Amino acid sequence: MRILLALAALLALSACGLTPMYAGGTQSVSAQGLASVEVPAIQGRGGWLVKNALDARLGVAGQAVPQYRLDVRLDDSLEALGVLNDDTISRERRILRARYQLIDLATGAVLLDATSGSDAGIDVVSSEYATIAAEQKALENLALEVADRMATQVALTLRSQGAQGRPVQP
């Protein structure tokens, strides 16, 4: 009985219409499109971290002729959350927000205009060095998270462009 239920579940799952985004490996529409996205420099330390993370996620940088450009503007802020009776800060929140546009270089059309962001809590301790190190580590982690979200949204956009008949070539 269990075997029949498992087989029925597998058949139902295969009929749901879901397909892997990167089916076809490096020849897939998503992988080819991602490899052809150029990311210009982004201002600030957070921008450098986000650009490096995006370059790592978008494929082999520099091996495909750029067809798209991903313009990114970052807003990095640090705000006090917890204030003690003696007006000292006990907790901070680092917020990293990105506004980004995917632009088709051939037509100048904006294919994607979106925002992404994340935040992290930081304990402020008596050691100034430890607090600064925690703030920097939070920025590194936030940059990775924001870049992951952006790369996923870009991949989905490029996949839908390929599905609409728009050729995406390396």
Secondary structure, 3 states (H helix, E strand, C coil): CHHHHHHHHHHHHHCCCCCCCCCCHHHCHHHHHHHCEECCCCCHHHHHHHHHHHHHHCCCCCCCCCCEEEEEEEEEEEEEEEECCCCCEEEEEEEEEEEEEEEECCCCCEEEEEEEEEEEEEECCCCHHHHHHHHHHHHHHHHHHHHHHHHHHHHHHHHHHHHCCCCCCC
